[in-house]
Amino acid sequence: MAKSDKKTQKPFMVKGLLLYLLPLPIFLALFISLVSGNVKGIIVNAISFALFMLSATLARKAFYKDKGYVTKKFDLPYRTISAGVLCLATVFASYWATANSFGLSIVLGIVASSSFYLIYGLDWIEEKISIVVNKDEEVVANAKEKIDNLAKLKEEIDDFEIDSYLENIIVQTNIMIDKIEKNQNELNRGRRFFNIYLGKTENITIEYLKNLKNHNIDAKMQKSYIDLLKGVAKILNIQRDKLDKDDLNKLDTQIDILSNQLKYETIL
């Protein structure tokens, strides 16, 4: 039992402690209000201080959630709520505690929540980025799986011409995958080929092999399948050439920039 309790115990975390320091001036103002007996000051400063502390506590919840110390039962967007409470606390403190104009208080609230976002992020943005990244990784992983399946299917089709086209598709697709893994910005260009052409090629090859084993493939069907592979290989080569052209354009641009820089520095 002791070991289990030790595992679930939250570790000390420095991240977010700064948020607890933000309302220190308000705490001092609250203390002064208490000493002087200023009822309005006590109420306003107490509410302001409580809101700032609530924002800090919620933010800390978010950071512990990142480490897996918050149960799914209470899995809330703590960062986003904390940023909202911080905005409210800033507006309230600025307008009521320091008597700034309402417009200025709103601006300060927006600045406070924006600063929170820049430093700590927001839940829905982090989740959206994670979803996009995971989907991108899934596209590449599915493409690799399709290529592996095509390689296995190729071994079962005893036809030199078909074998050569399938091999070309496999090799060229692997080259494209390698380029995309090095530069994720190129994924959109390969996504359509991976999801549509490569997927259809795999499915049709499965059906072709099944009918081949059942002796249902005649010369016309064989030619149609070969034409399909030719078309896929052509599209793949076009996509690969575009990637290569982009690489050359980037290199050409980098050379121009460096050349201009060297000329500017009177080295050339």
C-alpha positions as CSV (number, residue, x, y, z in Angstrom):
1,M,0.0,0.0,0.0
2,A,2.8,2.4,0.9
3,K,4.5,1.8,-2.5
4,S,1.2,2.5,-4.4
5,D,0.7,5.8,-2.5
6,K,4.2,6.8,-3.3
7,K,3.6,6.3,-7.0
8,T,0.5,8.4,-7.1
9,Q,2.0,11.2,-5.1
10,K,2.4,14.4,-7.1
11,P,6.0,15.5,-7.5
12,F,7.0,19.1,-6.8
13,M,6.8,21.3,-10.0
14,V,8.3,24.7,-10.5
15,K,6.3,25.4,-13.6
16,G,3.5,27.9,-12.9
17,L,4.7,29.1,-9.5
18,L,5.2,32.6,-11.0
19,L,1.4,32.9,-11.3
20,Y,1.2,32.8,-7.5
21,L,3.5,35.8,-7.3
22,L,1.4,38.0,-9.6
23,P,-1.2,38.9,-7.0
24,L,1.3,39.8,-4.3
25,P,0.6,43.6,-4.7
26,I,-3.1,42.9,-4.3
27,F,-2.3,40.8,-1.2
28,L,-0.4,43.8,0.3
29,A,-3.4,46.1,-0.6
30,L,-5.7,43.6,1.1
31,F,-3.6,43.7,4.2
32,I,-3.6,47.5,4.2
33,S,-7.4,47.5,3.8
34,L,-7.8,45.2,6.7
35,V,-5.5,47.3,8.9
36,S,-7.3,50.5,7.9
37,G,-10.8,49.0,8.1
38,N,-11.6,49.9,4.5
39,V,-14.5,47.5,3.8
40,K,-14.8,48.2,0.1
41,G,-11.0,47.7,-0.3
42,I,-11.2,44.5,1.7
43,I,-14.0,43.1,-0.6
44,V,-12.5,44.2,-3.9
45,N,-8.9,43.1,-3.1
46,A,-10.1,39.8,-1.6
47,I,-12.1,39.0,-4.8
48,S,-9.2,40.0,-7.0
49,F,-6.7,38.0,-5.0
50,A,-9.0,34.9,-5.0
51,L,-9.4,35.1,-8.8
52,F,-5.7,35.3,-9.4
53,M,-5.0,32.4,-7.0
54,L,-7.8,30.4,-8.7
55,S,-6.1,31.0,-12.1
56,A,-2.8,29.9,-10.8
57,T,-4.3,26.7,-9.2
58,L,-6.1,25.8,-12.4
59,A,-2.9,26.3,-14.4
60,R,-1.0,24.0,-12.0
61,K,-3.7,21.4,-12.5
62,A,-3.0,21.6,-16.3
63,F,0.7,21.0,-15.8
64,Y,0.0,18.0,-13.5
65,K,-2.5,16.8,-16.1
66,D,0.3,16.9,-18.7
67,K,2.3,14.5,-16.4
68,G,-0.6,12.2,-16.0
69,Y,-1.5,13.1,-12.4
70,V,-5.1,14.2,-13.1
71,T,-7.7,11.5,-13.5
72,K,-9.9,11.2,-16.6
73,K,-13.0,11.7,-14.5
74,F,-11.9,15.3,-13.9
75,D,-10.2,15.9,-17.3
76,L,-11.0,19.5,-17.9
77,P,-9.4,22.1,-20.2
78,Y,-7.6,23.6,-17.2
79,R,-5.2,25.9,-19.2
80,T,-8.1,27.5,-21.1
81,I,-10.1,28.0,-18.0
82,S,-7.1,29.4,-16.2
83,A,-6.4,31.9,-19.0
84,G,-10.0,33.0,-18.8
85,V,-10.0,33.4,-15.1
86,L,-6.7,35.4,-15.3
87,C,-8.3,37.7,-17.8
88,L,-11.3,38.2,-15.5
89,A,-9.0,38.7,-12.5
90,T,-7.0,41.4,-14.4
91,V,-10.0,43.2,-15.6
92,F,-11.6,43.2,-12.1
93,A,-8.5,44.3,-10.3
94,S,-7.7,47.0,-12.8
95,Y,-11.2,48.5,-12.9
96,W,-12.2,48.1,-9.2
97,A,-9.0,48.0,-7.3
98,T,-6.9,50.5,-9.2
99,A,-9.8,52.6,-10.7
100,N,-8.6,52.3,-14.3
101,S,-11.1,52.9,-17.1
102,F,-13.1,50.0,-18.3
103,G,-11.5,50.1,-21.8
104,L,-8.0,50.0,-20.4
105,S,-9.0,47.2,-18.0
106,I,-10.3,45.1,-20.9
107,V,-7.0,45.7,-22.8
108,L,-5.0,44.7,-19.8
109,G,-7.1,41.5,-19.4
110,I,-6.5,40.6,-23.0
111,V,-2.7,41.2,-22.6
112,A,-2.7,39.0,-19.5
113,S,-4.5,36.1,-21.1
114,S,-2.4,36.5,-24.3
115,S,0.8,36.4,-22.3
116,F,-0.5,33.2,-20.6
117,Y,-1.1,31.7,-24.0
118,L,2.4,32.6,-25.2
119,I,4.0,31.1,-22.1
120,Y,1.8,28.1,-21.3
121,G,-0.4,27.5,-24.4
122,L,-4.1,26.6,-24.4
123,D,-5.7,23.1,-24.3
124,W,-7.7,23.2,-27.5
125,I,-4.8,24.6,-29.5
126,E,-2.4,21.9,-28.1
127,E,-5.0,19.2,-28.8
128,K,-5.6,20.4,-32.4
129,I,-1.8,20.5,-33.1
130,S,-1.5,17.0,-31.7
131,I,-4.4,15.7,-33.8
132,V,-2.9,17.2,-37.0
133,V,0.5,15.7,-36.2
134,N,-1.0,12.3,-35.4
135,K,-3.0,12.4,-38.6
136,D,0.1,13.2,-40.6
137,E,2.0,10.4,-39.0
138,E,-0.9,8.1,-39.7
139,V,-0.9,8.9,-43.4
140,V,2.8,8.0,-43.7
141,A,2.4,4.9,-41.6
142,N,-0.5,3.7,-43.8
143,A,1.6,4.4,-46.9
144,K,4.4,2.2,-45.6
145,E,1.9,-0.5,-44.7
146,K,0.5,-0.4,-48.3
147,I,4.0,-0.6,-49.8
148,D,4.8,-3.6,-47.6
149,N,1.6,-5.3,-48.8
150,L,2.4,-4.6,-52.4
151,A,5.9,-6.0,-52.0
152,K,4.4,-9.3,-50.6
153,L,1.8,-9.4,-53.4
154,K,4.5,-8.8,-56.0
155,E,6.3,-11.9,-54.9
156,E,3.2,-14.0,-55.7
157,I,2.7,-12.7,-59.2
158,D,5.0,-14.5,-61.7
159,D,5.1,-11.9,-64.4
160,F,8.2,-10.0,-65.3
161,E,6.5,-6.9,-66.7
162,I,4.0,-6.6,-63.8
163,D,6.9,-7.3,-61.3
164,S,9.0,-4.4,-62.8
165,Y,6.1,-1.9,-62.6
166,L,5.2,-2.9,-59.1
167,E,8.9,-2.7,-58.1
168,N,9.1,0.8,-59.6
169,I,6.0,1.9,-57.7
170,I,7.5,0.5,-54.4
171,V,10.9,2.1,-54.9
172,Q,9.6,5.5,-56.0
173,T,7.0,5.6,-53.2
174,N,9.7,4.8,-50.6
175,I,11.7,7.7,-52.0
176,M,8.7,10.0,-51.6
177,I,8.1,8.8,-48.1
178,D,11.7,9.5,-47.2
179,K,11.5,13.0,-48.6
180,I,8.2,13.7,-46.7
181,E,9.7,12.4,-43.4
182,K,12.5,14.8,-43.8
183,N,10.2,17.7,-44.6
184,Q,6.6,17.4,-43.3
185,N,5.6,20.4,-45.3
186,E,5.6,18.2,-48.4
187,L,3.0,15.8,-47.0
188,N,0.0,17.6,-48.6
189,R,1.5,16.9,-52.0
190,G,1.9,13.2,-51.3
191,R,-1.3,12.7,-49.3
192,R,-3.6,12.3,-52.3
193,F,-1.3,9.7,-53.9
194,F,-1.0,7.8,-50.6
195,N,-4.7,7.8,-49.8
196,I,-6.2,7.3,-53.3
197,Y,-3.8,6.0,-55.9
198,L,-1.7,3.8,-53.7
199,G,-4.7,2.4,-51.8
200,K,-6.6,1.6,-55.0
201,T,-3.5,0.0,-56.4
202,E,-3.2,-2.3,-53.4
203,N,-6.8,-3.3,-53.5
204,I,-6.8,-4.0,-57.2
205,T,-3.6,-6.0,-56.9
206,I,-5.2,-8.1,-54.2
207,E,-8.2,-8.8,-56.5
208,Y,-5.9,-9.4,-59.5
209,L,-3.9,-12.0,-57.5
210,K,-7.0,-13.7,-56.2
211,N,-8.4,-14.1,-59.8
212,L,-5.0,-15.1,-61.1
213,K,-4.9,-18.0,-58.6
214,N,-8.4,-18.9,-59.8
215,H,-7.3,-18.8,-63.4
216,N,-9.7,-16.0,-64.2
217,I,-7.2,-13.6,-65.8
218,D,-7.2,-13.4,-69.6
219,A,-4.9,-11.3,-71.8
220,K,-7.3,-8.4,-71.9
221,M,-7.5,-8.3,-68.1
222,Q,-3.8,-8.6,-67.8
223,K,-3.3,-5.6,-70.2
224,S,-5.8,-3.5,-68.2
225,Y,-3.9,-4.2,-65.0
226,I,-0.6,-3.4,-66.6
227,D,-2.0,-0.1,-67.9
228,L,-3.2,0.7,-64.5
229,L,0.3,0.2,-63.0
230,K,1.8,2.3,-65.8
231,G,-0.7,5.1,-64.9
232,V,0.1,4.9,-61.2
233,A,3.9,4.9,-61.9
234,K,3.5,8.0,-64.2
235,I,1.6,9.9,-61.5
236,L,4.1,8.9,-58.9
237,N,7.0,10.1,-61.1
238,I,5.2,13.4,-61.6
239,Q,4.8,13.8,-57.8
240,R,8.4,12.9,-57.2
241,D,9.6,15.3,-59.9
242,K,7.6,18.1,-58.2
243,L,9.4,17.3,-54.9
244,D,12.8,17.3,-56.6
245,K,11.9,20.6,-58.3
246,D,11.0,22.1,-55.0
247,D,14.3,21.0,-53.6
248,L,16.2,22.5,-56.5
249,N,14.2,25.8,-56.2
250,K,15.0,25.9,-52.5
251,L,18.7,25.3,-53.2
252,D,18.7,27.9,-55.9
253,T,17.1,30.5,-53.6
254,Q,19.6,29.7,-50.8
255,I,22.5,30.2,-53.3
256,D,21.1,33.5,-54.5
257,I,20.6,34.7,-50.9
258,L,24.2,33.7,-50.0
259,S,25.6,35.2,-53.2
260,N,23.9,38.5,-52.5
261,Q,25.1,38.4,-48.9
262,L,28.7,37.8,-50.1
263,K,28.5,40.6,-52.6
264,Y,27.1,42.9,-49.9
265,E,30.1,42.0,-47.7
266,T,32.5,42.7,-50.6
267,I,33.8,39.2,-50.5
268,L,33.0,38.6,-54.2
